[in-house]
Amino acid sequence: MTERTAVGKPTVRADARAMVTGEVKYTADIQLPGMLYGKILRSPHPHAKIISVDYSEALKLPGVEAVVTAKDVPGDLYGEFLVDEPLFAKDEVRHIGERIAAVAAVDEAIAEKALDLIKVEYELLPAILDMEEALKPDAPMIHPDIATYRSIYPQDDPIIKYGNVNAQIKIKRGDVEKAFKEADFIIEDRFTTSHVQNGYIETHAATASVDRSGNITVWSSTQGVFETLEMLANMFHMPNEKIRVICPKLGGAFGGKMGEWFLEPSCIALTLKTSRPVKMMMTRQEEFWCGNFRAPTIMELKTGVKKDGTIIARQARFLYDAGGYATQGPVIANVGALRGVGTYNIPNVKIDSYSVYTNNPVTGPTRGFGGPQGVFSVECHMDSIAEKLGMDPREFRLKNILESGQKNCCGQVFENIAVKQTLLDATAHAGGGKKKEGKNRGLGVACAEFNAGGMTSSAIIRLNDDGTVKVMSGLVDNGMGAETVMRQIAAEVIGVPMERVSIVTADTATCPFEWATIADRLTVSTGNSVHQAAMEVRRQILERVAEKFHCRPDELEIKNSLIFVKARPQQAIPLIAITKEAAHGHPKGPIMGKGAFCFDHPHTTEPGAIRGGLESGLNLPNYTTQVAEVEVNENTGEVKVLKVTASEDVGFAMNPLAIRSQITSGIVMGQGWALTEGSVLKDGMIMNQSLVDNGLPGVLDAPAEMEILVLEENAKMGAFGARSMGNTPLLPTAPAISNAIFDAVGVRMKDLPITPEKVLAAIKEKKAREAK
């Protein structure tokens, strides 16, 4: 085995000290001379016509410098997957919190006061707050012009949209109806989940400034500086080179700072009108009015099985509540559809997944996109089927588990499918499948897979004249330690100590293109780009030293910034000698390398299989299994998570310390989603407007014990065989807990969050049935 010096080593995040000491600067810390402060007037109604907007009194308030509305910005619509949203509402509002106007003033208090002086006359319209109602044939259309909305997806794979459906995803393989007729049992289930706030600590923030040449700089708390640049340039009809986007540091995101631009357009509109910098920050209340939420869902599954436990057919219908605008609803419904079969070999499949317009708050990407909802329904459904058959849930899964060389729901074939091994490992370590002694204790198991997202990455690496290495990448590190991993890769390939490598990120003026930090993509996509660039740097170093030593480049090695002949390690030259020469006199000039990578998007070629609405194929899936052990108090309905055992396939553990952190954080987040997190809506308004009231778990709420098992099944696509795995640890936690509750007290919980009140009601209902 090759000896590694940087990758594969537990490494503390390079920015850890700066973060805990407060040296790190976030978007909210930006201060510029002459800066104004902006506030946004938002709709208090879920659905209404705008009759008039009068801001004359606001402009009279001393300290107010500008007010902008829809008439002050281009009238085009925007959107990341479906172009359906205005910069400011002009004729109609479709959810509470929608932008009506923006104010710039000399301080926040004056800007806030000015909002109260803007008079808006509304004509209230009926609000559709239920997805099932929105899908009825006679339901009013929230977007009557939906047929004219442009999709940014390729024309050979257009979004299917109609009525109040902004995207319908279809997956079909085999003959489901025929298989149902041949099944010995058909089991049906229905599951629901609620709105959940992303829970990032840093609220949305942005600052914009314009220079005398009309060049705009935007500091943004965004997960994708280049994605933000592209959207802003399109919104304001400007060439990309006129806008620069910087993310100083991101204070958490979980997908919530992608797919919707809450402040940046308003900042630009105000700075263009005043010629002064404008800064905006959302309050926590605003985040609960109109920030990103995990989409509520209704999920219906129907599965046909043989007496021996073989699954032969699966039909599923998933509804995702997009709210007033589509944002990333189409891709969320798509990710959910791909989870509809789970990690199992099912030959006949029919899945329909819908992103539905309502007048509820707009939802968007949240860790796992629509995957957690899909996995929750499928894995709880698997236990329902096992119960019907009288089979052990573990054995039922093993009988149907997807293995290497078998076809998934899209007809694709993958190698190195390790879900079976994660299932065996997790259950073996979870007490050998035996519960701890005690009343009302139960074990629950759940499996999951997630695939790394696509799009393009690139990287540039240069050697400085002092022998240090500079990595340049457009990535945004939102807390997972991606900057550290990229430094590890560069150090390993080039052959220098990691402390000699630094990285510049998240600036569209100085970094090469990177799509965004989203969908489990950085370790593989950006990692491959950095690996390529580092290999190019290494090649140039070895070629120049080979000329000096009169040998072939493959006869040389680089370690600890020394280049030497493998056969004569005592004959070495320091890297700094090469970099000095390169910077000050070598005919080929300084040493630099570049790399680029884009995922292949494999399409199914299986006869009879269809996909529709969006790309339904996977590219690089990774797998996990979790076993939860719980204790349920029958008198109160309280659920205590005693232990979670997680086995995760990571391909290659690039940074084992970061991987363990990702898995443990995913478990805690998954437990919160399962038991405590959920928004209470009334007439389109979130009523519990704080992280505490929303049930966000803290350190003391974590499972009493977590056992992490890291499996390394080489992934050929990733640098050093690594797989991405940021989303996967969250996916199986909620269904594992739900299944454990059933094992403990015999009630199956199908609606999240699983509150004590719901558990207690289910227990009472069960006892009443048994008493009859």
JOVENHU-V90024 format. One record per residue. RES is the residue in one small letter. NEAR is the number of other C-alpha atoms within 12 Angstrom. Layout:
BEGIN
res=[RES | RES]
near=[NEAR | NEAR]
END
This chain:
BEGIN
res=[m | t | e | r | t | a | v | g | k | p | t | v | r | a | d | a | r | a | m | v | t | g | e | v | k | y | t | a | d | i | q | l | p | g | m | l | y | g | k | i | l | r | s | p | h | p | h | a | k | i | i | s | v | d | y | s | e | a | l | k | l | p | g | v | e | a | v | v | t | a | k | d | v | p | g | d | l | y | g | e | f | l | v | d | e | p | l | f | a | k | d | e | v | r | h | i | g | e | r | i | a | a | v | a | a | v | d | e | a | i | a | e | k | a | l | d | l | i | k | v | e | y | e | l | l | p | a | i | l | d | m | e | e | a | l | k | p | d | a | p | m | i | h | p | d | i | a | t | y | r | s | i | y | p | q | d | d | p | i | i | k | y | g | n | v | n | a | q | i | k | i | k | r | g | d | v | e | k | a | f | k | e | a | d | f | i | i | e | d | r | f | t | t | s | h | v | q | n | g | y | i | e | t | h | a | a | t | a | s | v | d | r | s | g | n | i | t | v | w | s | s | t | q | g | v | f | e | t | l | e | m | l | a | n | m | f | h | m | p | n | e | k | i | r | v | i | c | p | k | l | g | g | a | f | g | g | k | m | g | e | w | f | l | e | p | s | c | i | a | l | t | l | k | t | s | r | p | v | k | m | m | m | t | r | q | e | e | f | w | c | g | n | f | r | a | p | t | i | m | e | l | k | t | g | v | k | k | d | g | t | i | i | a | r | q | a | r | f | l | y | d | a | g | g | y | a | t | q | g | p | v | i | a | n | v | g | a | l | r | g | v | g | t | y | n | i | p | n | v | k | i | d | s | y | s | v | y | t | n | n | p | v | t | g | p | t | r | g | f | g | g | p | q | g | v | f | s | v | e | c | h | m | d | s | i | a | e | k | l | g | m | d | p | r | e | f | r | l | k | n | i | l | e | s | g | q | k | n | c | c | g | q | v | f | e | n | i | a | v | k | q | t | l | l | d | a | t | a | h | a | g | g | g | k | k | k | e | g | k | n | r | g | l | g | v | a | c | a | e | f | n | a | g | g | m | t | s | s | a | i | i | r | l | n | d | d | g | t | v | k | v | m | s | g | l | v | d | n | g | m | g | a | e | t | v | m | r | q | i | a | a | e | v | i | g | v | p | m | e | r | v | s | i | v | t | a | d | t | a | t | c | p | f | e | w | a | t | i | a | d | r | l | t | v | s | t | g | n | s | v | h | q | a | a | m | e | v | r | r | q | i | l | e | r | v | a | e | k | f | h | c | r | p | d | e | l | e | i | k | n | s | l | i | f | v | k | a | r | p | q | q | a | i | p | l | i | a | i | t | k | e | a | a | h | g | h | p | k | g | p | i | m | g | k | g | a | f | c | f | d | h | p | h | t | t | e | p | g | a | i | r | g | g | l | e | s | g | l | n | l | p | n | y | t | t | q | v | a | e | v | e | v | n | e | n | t | g | e | v | k | v | l | k | v | t | a | s | e | d | v | g | f | a | m | n | p | l | a | i | r | s | q | i | t | s | g | i | v | m | g | q | g | w | a | l | t | e | g | s | v | l | k | d | g | m | i | m | n | q | s | l | v | d | n | g | l | p | g | v | l | d | a | p | a | e | m | e | i | l | v | l | e | e | n | a | k | m | g | a | f | g | a | r | s | m | g | n | t | p | l | l | p | t | a | p | a | i | s | n | a | i | f | d | a | v | g | v | r | m | k | d | l | p | i | t | p | e | k | v | l | a | a | i | k | e | k | k | a | r | e | a | k]
near=[3 | 9 | 11 | 23 | 25 | 35 | 38 | 29 | 24 | 23 | 30 | 26 | 30 | 28 | 27 | 19 | 12 | 14 | 18 | 12 | 10 | 13 | 14 | 20 | 22 | 31 | 32 | 29 | 25 | 30 | 21 | 20 | 13 | 19 | 28 | 36 | 45 | 48 | 43 | 45 | 38 | 33 | 38 | 28 | 34 | 38 | 37 | 31 | 26 | 29 | 18 | 22 | 31 | 23 | 27 | 20 | 19 | 31 | 26 | 18 | 26 | 18 | 24 | 34 | 33 | 41 | 43 | 42 | 34 | 28 | 21 | 26 | 30 | 26 | 21 | 25 | 33 | 34 | 35 | 33 | 38 | 38 | 34 | 35 | 39 | 37 | 41 | 39 | 43 | 32 | 25 | 35 | 42 | 47 | 43 | 39 | 37 | 43 | 38 | 45 | 45 | 50 | 50 | 49 | 39 | 29 | 24 | 26 | 21 | 27 | 35 | 29 | 27 | 37 | 37 | 25 | 24 | 31 | 22 | 30 | 21 | 24 | 17 | 19 | 20 | 23 | 33 | 33 | 35 | 30 | 33 | 25 | 24 | 35 | 28 | 17 | 13 | 11 | 23 | 22 | 30 | 40 | 33 | 20 | 18 | 27 | 21 | 15 | 30 | 26 | 31 | 22 | 23 | 14 | 14 | 14 | 21 | 25 | 39 | 35 | 34 | 27 | 28 | 42 | 44 | 53 | 45 | 42 | 43 | 40 | 44 | 37 | 34 | 29 | 25 | 31 | 22 | 17 | 29 | 28 | 17 | 21 | 25 | 22 | 28 | 32 | 31 | 28 | 31 | 28 | 35 | 33 | 39 | 37 | 44 | 51 | 50 | 43 | 41 | 31 | 26 | 31 | 36 | 43 | 44 | 45 | 46 | 45 | 43 | 29 | 19 | 12 | 13 | 21 | 24 | 39 | 39 | 45 | 47 | 50 | 48 | 50 | 45 | 45 | 47 | 42 | 39 | 47 | 43 | 30 | 33 | 43 | 28 | 26 | 32 | 30 | 20 | 20 | 18 | 25 | 21 | 26 | 36 | 36 | 43 | 41 | 46 | 35 | 39 | 43 | 32 | 29 | 36 | 42 | 41 | 46 | 48 | 44 | 43 | 42 | 44 | 43 | 46 | 47 | 47 | 48 | 49 | 49 | 42 | 41 | 42 | 31 | 27 | 29 | 27 | 33 | 37 | 49 | 48 | 45 | 33 | 35 | 24 | 25 | 23 | 33 | 38 | 40 | 40 | 45 | 47 | 45 | 49 | 42 | 53 | 52 | 43 | 36 | 44 | 33 | 41 | 38 | 44 | 38 | 35 | 26 | 20 | 21 | 34 | 33 | 40 | 36 | 42 | 48 | 41 | 41 | 39 | 50 | 49 | 57 | 52 | 46 | 52 | 46 | 47 | 52 | 45 | 50 | 53 | 51 | 42 | 51 | 57 | 44 | 49 | 50 | 55 | 51 | 50 | 53 | 50 | 47 | 43 | 41 | 35 | 38 | 36 | 38 | 45 | 41 | 45 | 38 | 49 | 49 | 55 | 50 | 49 | 46 | 45 | 48 | 53 | 48 | 50 | 47 | 46 | 44 | 45 | 46 | 48 | 49 | 45 | 54 | 57 | 51 | 48 | 52 | 50 | 52 | 48 | 51 | 44 | 51 | 45 | 38 | 37 | 33 | 25 | 25 | 25 | 16 | 21 | 23 | 37 | 38 | 26 | 33 | 41 | 31 | 26 | 32 | 38 | 35 | 26 | 22 | 15 | 22 | 31 | 42 | 41 | 42 | 33 | 30 | 26 | 28 | 23 | 29 | 39 | 37 | 42 | 38 | 32 | 41 | 44 | 32 | 32 | 39 | 38 | 23 | 27 | 33 | 21 | 17 | 27 | 19 | 26 | 20 | 14 | 15 | 15 | 28 | 31 | 39 | 44 | 47 | 55 | 56 | 60 | 55 | 55 | 49 | 38 | 41 | 40 | 32 | 28 | 32 | 40 | 37 | 45 | 40 | 42 | 39 | 43 | 28 | 24 | 23 | 33 | 33 | 42 | 38 | 48 | 41 | 48 | 46 | 53 | 51 | 40 | 36 | 31 | 41 | 36 | 43 | 42 | 40 | 48 | 52 | 47 | 45 | 46 | 51 | 42 | 37 | 39 | 48 | 40 | 37 | 28 | 35 | 25 | 28 | 36 | 31 | 39 | 33 | 42 | 43 | 35 | 38 | 27 | 24 | 31 | 31 | 37 | 44 | 38 | 40 | 53 | 43 | 40 | 39 | 42 | 50 | 52 | 50 | 45 | 56 | 47 | 40 | 42 | 51 | 43 | 35 | 41 | 43 | 32 | 28 | 39 | 39 | 27 | 30 | 44 | 33 | 25 | 31 | 35 | 25 | 16 | 21 | 21 | 15 | 20 | 19 | 24 | 21 | 21 | 32 | 35 | 34 | 28 | 27 | 33 | 29 | 36 | 31 | 26 | 21 | 13 | 15 | 16 | 13 | 18 | 26 | 28 | 26 | 38 | 28 | 27 | 38 | 33 | 21 | 25 | 27 | 22 | 18 | 15 | 16 | 11 | 17 | 21 | 26 | 41 | 33 | 31 | 35 | 33 | 31 | 31 | 28 | 27 | 18 | 20 | 19 | 24 | 27 | 16 | 20 | 15 | 19 | 29 | 31 | 36 | 34 | 40 | 43 | 36 | 42 | 40 | 33 | 39 | 42 | 50 | 49 | 48 | 53 | 56 | 55 | 55 | 54 | 49 | 42 | 34 | 35 | 24 | 28 | 17 | 19 | 27 | 25 | 40 | 37 | 40 | 31 | 38 | 47 | 47 | 51 | 48 | 54 | 47 | 50 | 36 | 31 | 38 | 41 | 39 | 30 | 24 | 34 | 43 | 33 | 27 | 35 | 40 | 37 | 34 | 40 | 48 | 39 | 42 | 47 | 48 | 40 | 44 | 46 | 44 | 38 | 36 | 39 | 37 | 28 | 25 | 18 | 22 | 34 | 32 | 35 | 20 | 25 | 27 | 27 | 28 | 18 | 21 | 30 | 29 | 33 | 27 | 19 | 15 | 13 | 23 | 27 | 34 | 22 | 23 | 31 | 30 | 34 | 34 | 36 | 36 | 33 | 31 | 26 | 31 | 21 | 34 | 38 | 38 | 36 | 28 | 41 | 48 | 53 | 51 | 49 | 49 | 47 | 51 | 47 | 52 | 54 | 53 | 54 | 51 | 54 | 52 | 54 | 45 | 43 | 47 | 37 | 34 | 35 | 32 | 29 | 34 | 37 | 44 | 39 | 35 | 40 | 38 | 40 | 30 | 25 | 23 | 26 | 34 | 27 | 22 | 28 | 30 | 21 | 17 | 19 | 16 | 11 | 11 | 10 | 8 | 7]
END
